[in-house]
Amino acid sequence: MPGMVIFGRRWAIGSDDFVFPGAFELFIRVSWWIGILVLYAMHKAQLECPGGRLLHSYLLVLLVLLAAIICSLSSIVYISMQGTISNPGPRKSLPKLLYLRLALFLPELIWAVVGAIWVSDHHIDCDRTVINAILGTVIASWIIIVFTVVAVVLVFDPLGGKRTLYLSGCPSRNLESSQSDQLFYNVKKTATRVWEKRIRLLCCCIVQNDDHRVAFTSIAELFRDYFSDTDLVPSDVAAGLTLLHQEQDKVENCPKEPEEVLTQSPLSPAADDLDAEIENAAHYMKFAVAAYGWPYYIMTNPFTGLCKLKGDCCKNSPVETDIIGSDRLNMNFGSILQITGLQYRDFIHISFHNRIFEVPFFVALDHKKESIVVAVRGTLSFEDVLTDLSADCESITLEDILENGLVHKGITQAANYIYRRLINDGILNQAFTIAPEYKLVVTGHSLGGGTASILAVMLKNAFPSLRCYAFSPPGGLLSKSLADYTKQFIVSVTVGKDVVPRLSMPNMEDLKRRIVRIVANCHRPKYQILLHGCWYEVFGGDPDNSPTELDGRNQHSLAQPLLAEESLMGHRSPSYTSLAEDESPLDSPRYTPLFLPGRIIHIVEENSPRRWCSSDVKYSASWSKETAFGNILISPKMLTDHMPDVVLKALNSLAQESVSCVSCQPPGDFSTNIV
């Protein structure tokens, strides 16, 4: 950190990123050099054949060339190991070594071409074993050259030239001048265009329309603003996440302060309410996961899923079931039937239609709970990802309740789509005509949970008894006033350190600040951080003892761009100006804070091992506050805790335990609610 400047432009790689790739290539080169040397020593006499002198010359020159490359690689690896992430000074000679290494590629390329020509020459009549061995060296040369070209493409930064131009053209960084303002505008415009191209490339397989183009631009601006004020290369982020995980583990292992733990009797109304809501959540989670269709069913039944669906695939759904969208062989509908246990006649409407801001959902009659269930599918396609990433805020007004509540833009548009379908197309009227005494329940997981929550807000006035169960909904969803209002009818369920309920722009900004803070203060080389981090994640052990606070650094130095980092907008970055401040992510002035909806049930593992290898997992649940999700926790389970099968397993475990142990808790036993 910062990214290296070579050939007058910045690259997405740091000067301390050559340790592992350099050591790997060095191992290959040394092994290759020894192999050729042995080949030459053992078969030197067999090269005295027609054309053998050419191959003899090829091997000698290749040995000399490989020796030079090995020397340059050894120097690069050694220099790259020096210093720390925050102190690149000992590595200042690395660009010159890279120029030397790149210069050696020209003779290597030429010699690879010459070797290919010589080996393929039919006039060479030498021992076939020798020719095949030399052919192997030629192929190895070309493989390494191709991998090197691919690596250069991967670390190429399209904005590298703009950054260098900006820095060289504005050494005083006087943004008040019209020249620097224009240059600043041009760089931002170029950055937006680069991010748009990247997003279009990722979404090249989907049909694109005006909605997609608007979403691409919005998401590109979001990424541009988020990454514009830092000069972290990907390996810096990886090292920072590794250090943050170990720091968080150290904090978790520290004794809690008495005021951090609130106790409540399991016989209190709050505990009884928790048990009832967990039982309801476990029931409605089946509908939320069923909305994923056959992908979820096959994932959870990899060996028998297709066989179980075979009987339903060949059946035709009854005409009274309204199915919209493609469902080849009735695979999705068959999966929904298997998961929910409902009958064909219980489904009012099913939509598999999926476009940006238009998510699949179904409406069914749940006779067990006497409810009409609207289940919304979570993220399962590129269109859903674009909906998730359209994270701008927009206002929503509810008559006679509150005004100008802020919501997630993309998810709100998805909720509007379902609302129009339910109301304008008469789907809910049809359902209540069949079962007028039933109550309305809206549910979903992940994106479906967020959409269900906003949809519930829209439907609440028309259906006062409405309930909503949102499983692992996105964190940046509702403004504080709207989140407080939804506590009356929405229950959110989160598991462990799931990253999605903690995802919001203030939290992401806070994560960026914490990464910059911790890598700036770590006094160990990056390769050591990554090696120890990999060992810690896989095998456990003690967290890194590197300091976690910025001790010994004065306030003035903390207010400066980190390590003279040549970032495009480093002088404006809150990541650096707040290094000396203990700033909450919710205090970030850059983004509007949004929160989880409703009351929040947080489920954690009680007695499972800290690592992935766990068995006989037990869970505990407690009511939590939205402020408990005010920062992102780094963990190997931050993604797996979000998976729908994990959430369903946790809820089923708690529900079964609650049923079997209604009165088994002795007096004086307490459940804890950590906030």
Buried (B, 14 or more C-beta within 10 A) or exposed (E): BBBBBBEEBBBBBBBBBBBBBBBEBBEBBBEBBEBBBEBBEEBEEEBEBEBBEBBBEBBEBBEEBBEBBBEBBBBBBBBBBBBBBBBBEBBEEBBEBBEBBBEBBEBBBEBBEBBBEBBEEEEBEBBEEBBEBBBBBBBBBBEBBEEBEEEEEEBEBBBBBBBBBBBEEBEEEEEEEEEBEEBBEEBBEBBBBBBBEBBBEEBEEBEEEEBBEEBBBBBBBBBBBBBBBBBBBEBBBBBBBBBBBBBBBBEEEEEEEEEEEEEBBBEEEEBEEBBEBBBBBBBBBBBBBBBBBBEBBBEBBEEEBBEBBEEBBEEEBEEEBBBBEEBEEBBBBBBBBBBBEBEBEBBBBBBBBBBBBBBBBBBBBBEEBEBBBBBBBBBBBBBBBBBBBBBBBEEBEBEEEBEEBBBBBBBBBBBBBBBEBBBEEEBBEBBBEEBEEBBBBBBBBBBBBBBBBBBBBBBBEEBEEBBBBBBBBBBBBBBBBBBBBBBEBBBBBBBBBBBBBBBBBBBBBBBBBBBBBBBBBBEBBBBBBBBBBEEBBEEEEEBBEBEBEBEEEEEEEBEBBBBEBBBBBBEBBBBBBBBBEEBEBBEBEEBBBBBBBBBBBBBBBEEBEEEEEEEEBEBBBBBBBBEBBBBBBBBBBBEBBBBBEBBBBBBBBBBEBBEEEEEEBEEEEEBEBEB
